[in-house]
Structures are given as C-alpha cells and as structure tokens.
Amino acid sequence: MSLINLDLVFNAITSIANPLIKEKILRSETVIKLLQQFHLDPEHPPADFS
C-alpha cells in the first residue's frame, strides 16, 4: 500500500483554489471596506461590482 503525501495534495488543491477564492473575496463589500480602512485599497474593483 502506498502512502499519499497529504502536503502535496493540499498544496495542489490550494494552488488551484487561490485565484478563485481571491476573486470571490474581492467582490465582497465588507472586504473592500476593510481594505480601505487599512489603506490597502484594491487596485480596481471588478467591473461587475455593484
């Protein structure tokens, strides 16, 4: 029986998910307000941001 290196699996999954998660987070009004509060404004809000 071969053992699976869970670190490799976790790193592969997170490398795929990171861009998707970041895109979703930057669409949150709460996150944008927090970023602005700490002077970490996003460069550009998404085009379809309301």
ZIQUI-V278905 format. One record per pair of residues at least 12 apart in sequence whose C-alpha atoms are under 8 Angstrom apart, sorted by the first residue. I is the first residue (numbers start at 0). J is the second residue. Records with the same first field share a line. If there is no record, write none. Layout:
I->J / J
This chain:
25->41 / 44 / 45
26->44 / 45 / 48
